[in-house]
């Protein structure tokens, strides 16, 4: 079975990818499984640039097919912030899930409902070797919503912005959806489906 490195240090994200990939004859492995502890500098100006930086970095170190991603929250009223800095937004060093949620609510205080549009975006980068040729593919997707005036009381570890994004068509926070409903909406699931032909091609390399 072909191994696929899921290049993330986020346990919740790793678990989600393993669930999404369960239909393919691939063996997802983690950075911890391969004892990789170093990390690239995420200096890209876009999610796509950062996703590729991470995928290339870990592909070179692991020597196996690698899937990496980058993503975060884009708030229109804040000019797209926090954007590529979604997980390192606050300059004072406290970028805990709670601190990030509180900062979104603080900055959006007083903004009219029509101006509270936002989305959680994900960009995936897949790299693998196919007969000596290095194949690189990118896919992206987003969940559209609006920023709530108050945060949902439960913050899922590793996914803080799900506690501030409300889905108008459901009148519910993204963070209050059950696992099955959330998986159907997942921006990573949608982006991963775009990569499905390449993942199937990767799986066939073992045959």
VOMIKE-796169 format. One record per residue: x, y, z of N, C-alpha, C, O in turn. Coordinates in pm, whole numbers, padded with zeros to 5 digits, always signed. Example, Ala and Ser with C-alpha at 12.3 -4.5 7.8 and 13.67 -1.06 7.14 Angstrom:
<nodes>
+01319-00569+00780+01230-00450+00780+01320-00330+00780+01424-00332+00846/+01285-00225+00708+01367-00106+00714+01290+00003+00787+01341+00114+00804/
</nodes>
This chain:
<nodes>
+00085-00120+00000+00000+00000+00000+00088+00125+00000+00187+00132+00074/+00054+00222-00082+00131+00345-00094+00108+00432+00030-00006+00454+00072/+00217+00480+00086+00206+00570+00200+00189+00714+00153+00247+00755+00052/+00110+00788+00226+00086+00930+00197+00108+01008+00325+00038+00987+00424/+00205+01099+00324+00231+01182+00440+00128+01294+00448+00113+01371+00354/+00058+01302+00560-00032+01414+00586+00050+01514+00667+00070+01496+00786/+00095+01618+00601+00193+01709+00660+00126+01818+00743+00117+01933+00702/+00080+01778+00861+00021+01873+00954+00060+01834+01096+00082+01716+01126/+00067+01934+01183+00091+01908+01325-00038+01921+01405-00037+01910+01528/-00149+01944+01336-00279+01961+01400-00347+01823+01411-00388+01768+01309/-00360+01767+01532-00419+01633+01546-00561+01624+01491-00598+01522+01433/-00640+01728+01510-00778+01725+01461-00782+01722+01309-00864+01652+01250/-00694+01797+01246-00688+01799+01101-00640+01664+01047-00691+01614+00947/-00541+01606+01114-00490+01474+01074-00601+01371+01079-00616+01290+00988/-00679+01374+01187-00790+01279+01201-00893+01299+01090-00948+01202+01037/-00919+01424+01055-01017+01453+00948-00968+01397+00814-01045+01337+00740/-00841+01418+00783-00788+01365+00657-00793+01213+00654-00828+01154+00552/-00760+01150+00764-00765+01004+00766-00906+00954+00740-00926+00852+00674/-01004+01026+00794-01144+00990+00771-01181+01011+00624-01246+00925+00564/-01141+01122+00567-01177+01154+00429-01110+01062+00329-01163+01039+00220/-00993+01008+00364-00917+00924+00272-00944+00774+00290-00881+00691+00224/-01037+00740+00378-01056+00600+00412-01103+00515+00294-01086+00393+00296/-01161+00578+00192-01211+00501+00077-01101+00462-00020-01124+00380-00109/-00982+00519-00005-00872+00491-00097-00772+00393-00033-00749+00397+00087/-00714+00306-00115-00613+00213-00064-00478+00281-00044-00378+00245-00106/-00478+00382+00043-00357+00455+00078-00335+00441+00228-00429+00421+00304/-00209+00452+00269-00176+00447+00411-00134+00587+00457-00018+00626+00439/-00226+00664+00518-00188+00797+00566-00093+00785+00685-00119+00710+00779/+00017+00858+00679+00111+00861+00790+00133+01007+00831+00110+01099+00752/+00175+01026+00954+00191+01161+01008+00338+01200+01017+00427+01116+01002/+00360+01328+01043+00497+01375+01066+00556+01304+01187+00675+01271+01190/+00474+01280+01286+00521+01211+01406+00561+01067+01374+00661+01017+01425/+00481+01001+01288+00515+00863+01248+00654+00857+01187+00729+00762+01210/+00689+00960+01109+00818+00963+01038+00926+01036+01119+01038+01052+01072/+00892+01081+01238+00985+01150+01327+01045+01275+01262+01164+01306+01277/+00958+01345+01191+00998+01473+01132+00953+01585+01225+00834+01599+01253/+01048+01664+01274+01015+01767+01372+01042+01909+01321+00992+02005+01380/+01118+01923+01214+01144+02059+01164+01027+02104+01077+00943+02024+01036/+01024+02234+01049+00913+02292+00975+00963+02404+00887+01061+02470+00921/+00897+02428+00775+00938+02536+00685+00888+02671+00735+00798+02678+00818/+00947+02775+00685+00898+02910+00712+00784+02940+00616+00802+02936+00494/+00668+02969+00671+00551+02996+00588+00550+03144+00550+00483+03226+00613/+00626+03176+00448+00646+03315+00409+00564+03356+00287+00579+03468+00237/+00478+03268+00239+00400+03297+00119+00298+03406+00142+00253+03429+00254/+00262+03473+00035+00162+03580+00042+00020+03526+00025-00077+03599+00045/+00008+03398-00013-00123+03337-00034-00126+03199+00030-00022+03142+00060/-00247+03147+00050-00261+03010+00101-00195+02910+00007-00131+02815+00052/-00211+02931-00124-00154+02838-00222-00002+02833-00212+00058+02726-00217/+00060+02949-00199+00206+02953-00187+00253+02879-00063+00349+02803-00068/+00185+02901+00050+00224+02834+00173+00200+02684+00167+00281+02606+00219/+00090+02643+00105+00062+02500+00093+00172+02431+00012+00217+02322+00047/+00214+02495-00096+00322+02438-00177+00455+02436-00104+00531+02340-00114/+00483+02543-00030+00607+02547+00048+00613+02428+00143+00715+02360+00153/+00503+02404+00212+00500+02293+00309+00507+02158+00239+00580+02069+00284/+00433+02141+00131+00434+02013+00060+00573+01980+00007+00619+01867+00020/+00639+02077-00053+00772+02054-00108+00873+02026+00001+00958+01937-00012/+00865+02101+00110+00957+02085+00222+00950+01943+00279+01052+01878+00297/+00828+01897+00306+00813+01765+00368+00832+01652+00269+00876+01543+00307/+00801+01675+00143+00827+01573+00041+00976+01546+00030+01018+01431+00018/+01057+01651+00035+01202+01634+00027+01256+01558+00148+01348+01478+00134/+01199+01581+00264+01248+01515+00384+01196+01373+00400+01267+01285+00448/+01071+01352+00360+01011+01220+00380+01040+01125+00265+01053+01004+00286/+01050+01178+00144+01074+01093+00028+00953+01012-00013+00966+00917-00089/+00836+01049+00037+00713+00980-00002+00608+01084-00042+00625+01203-00017/+00501+01038-00104+00393+01128-00144+00348+01211-00025+00337+01161+00087/+00323+01339-00050+00293+01432+00059+00173+01519+00027+00160+01572-00084/+00085+01532+00126-00030+01621+00115-00018+01726+00225-00011+01692+00344/-00017+01851+00187-00010+01961+00283-00119+02062+00251-00173+02063+00140/-00151+02144+00347-00251+02246+00319-00219+02375+00394-00135+02378+00483/-00288+02479+00354-00285+02604+00428-00423+02665+00413-00491+02644+00313/-00462+02738+00512-00595+02797+00504-00626+02876+00628-00544+02886+00720/-00745+02931+00631-00784+03011+00746-00906+03094+00714-00980+03067+00619/-00925+03194+00796-01044+03278+00788-01016+03405+00710-00913+03471+00730/-01107+03440+00621-01101+03565+00546-01226+03646+00578-01338+03604+00549/-01207+03764+00639-01319+03850+00676-01319+03971+00584-01222+04047+00582/-01424+03988+00508-01428+04094+00408-01415+04233+00470-01346+04319+00415/-01479+04256+00583-01476+04387+00647-01338+04423+00700-01310+04540+00726/-01251+04322+00715-01115+04345+00763-01014+04333+00649-00895+04311+00672/-01062+04347+00527-00973+04341+00412-00913+04203+00388-00804+04191+00332/-00985+04100+00430-00937+03963+00411-00861+03908+00529-00820+03791+00527/-00840+03988+00632-00773+03936+00752-00863+03836+00824-00985+03840+00811/-00801+03745+00901-00657+03727+00921-00584+03658+00806-00461+03661+00801/-00657+03596+00713-00595+03540+00593-00482+03444+00623-00496+03354+00706/-00369+03464+00555-00258+03370+00568-00197+03372+00708-00117+03285+00743/-00234+03469+00788-00185+03476+00926-00289+03424+01026-00283+03457+01144/-00381+03343+00980-00493+03300+01063-00450+03235+01195-00519+03249+01296/-00339+03164+01194-00298+03093+01315-00182+03162+01386-00128+03110+01484/-00143+03278+01337-00038+03358+01402-00072+03506+01386+00014+03589+01355/-00198+03536+01406-00254+03668+01379-00214+03772+01482-00188+03887+01447/-00207+03732+01606-00188+03827+01715-00040+03848+01744+00032+03751+01769/+00005+03971+01742+00148+03999+01754+00206+03977+01892+00328+03965+01907/+00120+03971+01996+00172+03960+02132+00206+03818+02172+00250+03795+02285/+00188+03722+02083+00234+03586+02110+00127+03488+02153+00146+03368+02138/+00013+03536+02206-00094+03446+02247-00188+03422+02130-00283+03497+02108/-00159+03317+02054-00244+03281+01941-00322+03154+01973-00341+03067+01888/-00366+03146+02098-00449+03032+02137-00583+03040+02067-00622+03145+02016/-00653+02928+02064-00785+02926+02000-00875+03033+02060-00941+03106+01986/-00879+03044+02191-00965+03142+02257-00926+03284+02223-01012+03368+02198/-00796+03313+02220-00750+03449+02189-00788+03488+02048-00828+03602+02024/-00777+03396+01953-00813+03426+01815-00963+03451+01801-01005+03544+01732/-01042+03371+01867-01188+03390+01864-01225+03525+01923-01305+03599+01865/-01167+03557+02038-01198+03685+02103-01158+03804+02017-01227+03906+02015/-01047+03791+01944-01001+03901+01860-01096+03925+01743-01122+04040+01706/-01147+03817+01684-01245+03833+01576-01368+03907+01626-01414+04002+01563/-01421+03864+01739-01542+03927+01794-01515+04074+01826-01599+04160+01800/-01398+04103+01882-01364+04242+01918-01356+04331+01795-01412+04440+01793/-01285+04283+01692-01266+04367+01573-01394+04388+01494-01409+04487+01422/-01486+04296+01506-01610+04305+01429-01723+04373+01506-01835+04382+01457/-01694+04419+01627-01796+04484+01709-01849+04609+01638-01772+04697+01600/-01980+04615+01622-02042+04732+01561-02055+04726+01410-02116+04814+01350/-01999+04624+01347-02009+04610+01201-02149+04560+01165-02198+04464+01225/-02211+04624+01068-02347+04586+01028-02352+04446+00970-02253+04397+00915/-02467+04384+00983-02484+04245+00939-02444+04224+00794-02378+04125+00761/-02484+04316+00706-02455+04300+00563-02306+04305+00533-02263+04260+00427/-02227+04358+00625-02083+04373+00604-02002+04265+00676-01879+04273+00682/-02069+04164+00731-02001+04065+00814-01966+03937+00738-01938+03834+00799/-01969+03943+00606-01941+03824+00525-01797+03776+00544-01705+03856+00560/-01781+03646+00542-01650+03585+00563-01652+03443+00512-01757+03390+00476/-01535+03381+00510-01526+03242+00467-01404+03176+00531-01306+03242+00566/-01414+03045+00545-01299+02965+00585-01250+02893+00461-01322+02811+00403/-01128+02924+00420-01074+02870+00296-00964+02767+00325-00892+02778+00424/-00953+02669+00239-00844+02572+00247-00786+02550+00109-00859+02536+00011/-00654+02547+00101-00583+02513-00022-00496+02391+00006-00416+02391+00100/-00512+02288-00076-00437+02164-00059-00333+02152-00168-00357+02189-00283/-00216+02101-00131-00109+02076-00228-00066+01930-00214-00034+01883-00105/-00066+01859-00326-00026+01719-00330+00097+01704-00418+00101+01756-00530/+00197+01633-00368+00319+01608-00444+00353+01460-00434+00353+01403-00325/+00382+01399-00548+00430+01261-00545+00509+01231-00672+00500+01303-00772/+00586+01126-00665+00669+01085-00778+00598+00976-00856+00553+00876-00799/+00589+00995-00987+00520+00900-01074+00614+00864-01188+00626+00938-01286/+00679+00750-01175+00772+00707-01278+00887+00804-01299+00933+00823-01412/+00933+00865-01193+01044+00959-01203+01000+01103-01225+01080+01195-01212/+00874+01121-01259+00820+01255-01277+00757+01303-01147+00678+01231-01086/+00791+01423-01104+00732+01480-00984+00603+01551-01022+00605+01646-01100/+00493+01506-00967+00363+01565-00996+00321+01654-00879+00326+01612-00764/+00281+01775-00910+00231+01870-00811+00092+01916-00853+00070+01957-00967/+00000+01908-00759-00136+01951-00787-00190+02034-00670-00155+02009-00554/-00274+02132-00701-00332+02220-00600-00484+02222-00618-00534+02217-00730/-00554+02229-00506-00700+02243-00510-00741+02331-00393-00673+02337-00291/-00854+02400-00408-00901+02484-00298-01052+02488-00292-01121+02463-00391/-01102+02521-00173-01246+02534-00152-01267+02621-00029-01175+02643+00050/-01390+02671-00013-01420+02758+00100-01562+02736+00148-01650+02697+00071/-01583+02760+00277-01715+02761+00337-01754+02906+00361-01686+02976+00436/-01861+02951+00298-01905+03090+00309-02001+03107+00427-02081+03018+00457/-01992+03223+00493-02082+03252+00603-02070+03396+00645-02024+03481+00570/-02113+03424+00767-02103+03558+00825-02045+03545+00966-02061+03442+01032/-01979+03651+01011-01923+03651+01144-02032+03682+01246-02106+03780+01233/-02042+03597+01347-02143+03614+01451-02106+03731+01543-01990+03770+01552/-02205+03785+01610-02179+03891+01708-02122+03834+01837-02050+03903+01909/-02154+03709+01865-02100+03639+01981-02048+03504+01938-02103+03442+01848/-01943+03458+02003-01883+03329+01967-01967+03214+02021-02031+03226+02125/-01965+03104+01949-02026+02981+01999-01948+02938+02123-01825+02944+02123/-02016+02895+02228-01946+02869+02355-01843+02757+02352-01749+02757+02431/-01860+02662+02262-01764+02551+02255-01670+02572+02137-01714+02585+02022/-01541+02575+02165-01441+02592+02060-01371+02458+02039-01309+02404+02131/-01381+02405+01918-01316+02278+01890-01165+02301+01879-01122+02383+01799/-01086+02230+01958-00940+02250+01956-00884+02239+01814-00910+02142+01743/-00806+02340+01776-00744+02340+01644-00827+02406+01536-00777+02433+01427/-00955+02432+01565-01045+02492+01466-01120+02611+01528-01243+02608+01536/-01048+02714+01571-01115+02823+01645-01220+02898+01565-01321+02941+01621/-01197+02916+01436-01285+03003+01359-01421+02941+01330-01512+03011+01284/-01436+02814+01356-01568+02752+01341-01664+02804+01449-01785+02789+01437/-01607+02866+01554-01690+02919+01662-01739+03060+01635-01816+03115+01713/-01694+03121+01525-01738+03258+01493-01810+03266+01358-01868+03370+01327/-01807+03160+01279-01870+03163+01147-02009+03101+01153-02025+02985+01191/-02108+03180+01114-02247+03132+01109-02283+03106+00963-02249+03184+00875/-02353+02996+00940-02401+02960+00806-02545+03009+00792-02635+02949+00850/-02569+03116+00717-02704+03176+00711-02811+03078+00664-02923+03082+00714/-02777+02991+00568-02879+02900+00515-02923+02797+00619-03031+02739+00607/-02839+02775+00721-02874+02682+00830-02905+02755+00959-02958+02696+01053/-02871+02883+00965-02887+02963+01087-02819+02896+01206-02873+02893+01316/-02702+02843+01180-02626+02774+01284-02477+02806+01268-02430+02837+01159/-02405+02799+01379-02261+02811+01373-02202+02689+01305-02254+02578+01318/-02093+02710+01234-02023+02594+01177-01979+02501+01289-01984+02378+01274/-01938+02558+01401-01888+02478+01511-01992+02398+01587-01957+02313+01668/-02121+02422+01562-02223+02346+01633-02280+02231+01551-02366+02157+01598/-02231+02216+01427-02278+02105+01345-02221+01973+01395-02111+01969+01450/-02295+01868+01375-02245+01736+01409-02136+01694+01311-02120+01755+01206/-02062+01590+01347-01949+01546+01266-01990+01513+01123-01920+01550+01029/-02102+01445+01107-02144+01404+00973-02182+01523+00887-02142+01532+00771/-02261+01615+00943-02304+01733+00868-02185+01823+00837-02175+01879+00727/-02096+01837+00934-01978+01921+00913-01887+01861+00806-01829+01933+00726/-01874+01728+00806-01789+01661+00707-01841+01685+00566-01762+01697+00472/-01974+01691+00550-02031+01716+00418-01998+01855+00368-01986+01876+00247/-01983+01951+00459-01955+02089+00421-01805+02119+00418-01764+02223+00365/-01725+02031+00474-01583+02058+00494-01513+02110+00369-01522+02050+00262/-01445+02223+00384-01370+02277+00271-01256+02184+00231-01219+02179+00114/-01202+02110+00326-01097+02013+00292-01154+01896+00213-01089+01847+00120/-01274+01851+00248-01336+01742+00174-01361+01784+00029-01333+01708-00064/-01413+01905+00010-01444+01953-00125-01316+01967-00208-01312+01928-00324/-01212+02023-00146-01085+02038-00217-01022+01902-00245-00963+01881-00351/-01034+01811-00150-00976+01679-00168-01042+01605-00284-00975+01532-00357/-01171+01623-00303-01240+01560-00414-01185+01608-00548-01184+01533-00646/-01139+01732-00552-01077+01783-00675-00946+01710-00704-00906+01697-00820/-00881+01662-00599-00754+01590-00614-00776+01438-00628-00679+01363-00642/-00900+01395-00623-00928+01251-00619-00865+01174-00735-00808+01067-00712/-00874+01223-00860-00810+01147-00969-00659+01129-00947-00605+01023-00979/-00593+01230-00894-00450+01218-00867-00424+01121-00751-00326+01046-00754/-00510+01122-00652-00494+01030-00539-00518+00886-00584-00451+00794-00538/-00614+00867-00673-00637+00733-00729-00517+00688-00811-00478+00571-00807/-00459+00781-00884-00338+00750-00963-00225+00710-00869-00151+00615-00896/-00212+00784-00759-00109+00751-00660-00132+00611-00602-00037+00534-00588/-00256+00579-00569-00287+00448-00512-00252+00335-00608-00211+00227-00564/-00268+00358-00739-00240+00254-00838-00090+00226-00853-00052+00124-00910/-00006+00316-00802+00138+00296-00816+00184+00171-00741+00291+00118-00770/+00103+00125-00645+00142+00005-00569+00108-00122-00644+00158-00228-00608/+00024-00114-00746-00019-00235-00817+00078-00273-00926+00057-00373-00995/
</nodes>
